[in-house]
Amino acid sequence: MNFDEIRNQIDELITLYIEKREESKTFTPVENKVQYAGPVYGPEEIKAMIGSILDGWFGVGKQARAFEQEFAAFLGVKNSLVTNSGSSANLIALSALKANEFRRKLEPGDEIITQAVTFPTTFNPIIQNGFTPVLVDVDLGTYNPNIEQIERAITSKTKAIVILHQLGNPNAMTEIMDLAKKHDLIVIEDTCDALGSTYDGKLVGTFGDMATFSFYVAHHMTMGEGGAIAVNDNGLNLICRSIRDWGRACACPICEVVKNPDKPCPFKTKSGILPEGYDIRYVYTNIGYNLKPMEFQTAMGRVQLKKIPEFIKKRNENFNRLLKTFKDYEEYFILPESLPKAEPAWFAFPLTIKDSAPFSRRDFLSYLEKRNVETRLFFAGNIIRHPAYLGLNFRTVGSLSNADKVLRDSFFMGIYPGISSEKMGFVTETVREFLKEV
């Protein structure tokens, strides 16, 4: 057998294995867990990953470069760069703001507005880069801040807004960008939960100066781990690539100058006290990291990207089934809602138990978990109530009472495409069983 024949046989066996695995899956209510999230993939993804591994290059290479081009095209932006996680994407994006080459460079102590109901690695890079977080409250139901809250937070020290599209629910991005333009503010969209969501007919993650995405197993598409940054500004794109790749000056995938020393280098830079003619591949212009994924992950990502529309359709179907169920119990719950111009690609189904409800969050979630229905708290709730942030330098606008309510009484339920109609039927039945007893 030659190499092509062996590969074809491997592909056939992968298809057979996945088919057998799917045939063997059964669901027994209570006995089998209804996960809140998980990967959804077929033989195509496995074949792509195995093919990439067999090609023999494991670091970022042709698959990663192809994914970056395809992801940028999907969003309709000029550039994207792939990372090893959405958290790393956030770290790179915030780190880029203090790069010497960035024409709007921020300085230590500059203020960045963000919401109090957030995820740690959305919030942490603000602190890690020496900026001062300014926290605003959210509206219950959307779990996003409104324009008035953001505008009240702006001072002469404000330089940027980091806005998180909570659980796939878009913020009022047209209005936020108008506000940012008025006050000359940089906008970073954390779109890790919201790939495919739109506001005013435009994909979120395409409004701001930069946007970050996550491809963790729970998200709208997956590479297992992984993330990306979307950016239209070519200079900012190069800064982000430098920070991702150890801080080096050279951002070319393949160095053409090494092949031809007479060719002008597009990344010629001040060399400090380096010897004349020092190899540009080992010149460092930023304090960087190594935050690249494995090549085979991006091969999986290329396949997953094509499935985004069907994934979103199934997520929203599951969301609407839960919404129909919980509408019968609005006296107990604050139901999720979105803005009039928003079309969410929901990550999950968020709920907040009203103060007047005759049961607690613990009562309800314990019942679901005993029936093997997974749930999750609303991430960090009010982030500054956690031990890691006590005594740190930040500013708050108002009492953050809604964020504290989320901390006490909010949670979310799963709607990912792996929850079949049968499983979702069991989930809604379990919800009704609990609520008919209260």
Steps between C-alpha positions, in 0.01 A plus 500: 500500500624851423455802727178617332343155532593482868348845562181401321476192719552709812220735386266206441572358846442839663160528330410147610611569858296820530193330350527212749550741787188695409296180458601386849383818671181470700330732746337380819346787700656558843755224441679690222620856550369788291816705469471876481763505223733279301665452162290413196702356214501231234754296305599807296669665798687184602620443143621860480694471826653161417592626154673802653693280743607265221630800304765517772484867604355560847560873560307781332525449124293485182181382675518786750564754226207365300275513807597862566408595144171309510403634841570858392288440188217355711498815715565740215811652660849557360699288745467224754765320700449169672599442864501214749191630684251783524666598827832537318325705232382740771851519648653579161237761412545689827879467485498653151359823641828580677731410209740777398397463135130553579412856400240527778723342763353478849701570814493335845200618699288587197139400557314229310124460541359149523201325655501357852327178392780345304746216457837511681714499187297781348571710808847382602701633202391853587669459838793296368591778257496770765176669399222598741167317456183705533204273566143572396184310588291290263129482424330185625367303206762609246787480753677773301557864598290771339628812328411730790705289742802505271476874436482577874828312546699712253756746640806676359700188595282262298679357199315181404193280540517122529148376430391139547207361300357301787402140414463596135275800567619803299565837657373818334811521284390773260430730794815393687714576195335843467584564866856378450546728200367797696753444780785355288490160673640167384246215497582132551214254459522177698304281260602167653135413576348661194640375169224551242292748702406823324401852599336736255559241227875480561699221664620581850876485511521727195409834661795576726873554450558137597285200588583174673353153451520163676495152351484310828279189495201686647490772235328541165780317321797318646860403452504339846682810617570804286408859432544787259528876467327693223648837405466730199800723568806342337744660743305375801485156341881490482530610863264221608697245297822619659357464851362155417837391355744579784504875426713468189516766231455260208141404425554317172397131500810423290798739503575598140806702607676182614449359150608826336706739721462777240122504536376794714346392831149641564566491874828689518506664840728687734756244608592645837859396568485186286784422260461620142303252286357309797252232384158672503339174610668545838440870553237571768293818499236408759474319832329194359388147575464171315124468453465302179287185460604166354469467123257207513259706712465754222432219252200409717403866521482530121238224490306634800483849349290365212248359750435826688158568339360156591649522851334838557167374367499211748609721791218744434246216465599369842496853643144554376381172652628607840356849455156354424520290818618776732244751370245303700695588817588866457385571855813317617765585239647794311508362147772576244436786260689671221501848351264578208784515245676191636489148359682279750672174420439383853778328694270399785164575663544747791253534785477701821276393786281785623515610863135402543550138386418238769823309427870579477749455220653216697161327532434516126849408380532215748179349366624526141842358582345206687309426181832519312423830326815711503488871576760769564510815709525823303879485482650735761184700565633827640870443437630734772334298778748215444810458721749564218381859454476619858723801556581555131478840334174549309212745484130419510209703365197466725424219743518211249180369659396303192842338479461396863156358419660294221762378748227380739218380276599454134604189307478358152384180332644325198371532144798373299434297180578171673180527706258299290126555485456201732742641755347847484158346555632337817651831615173691457306220670741511795458877530122467508514219756690723742289809445162330532595409858582856616 
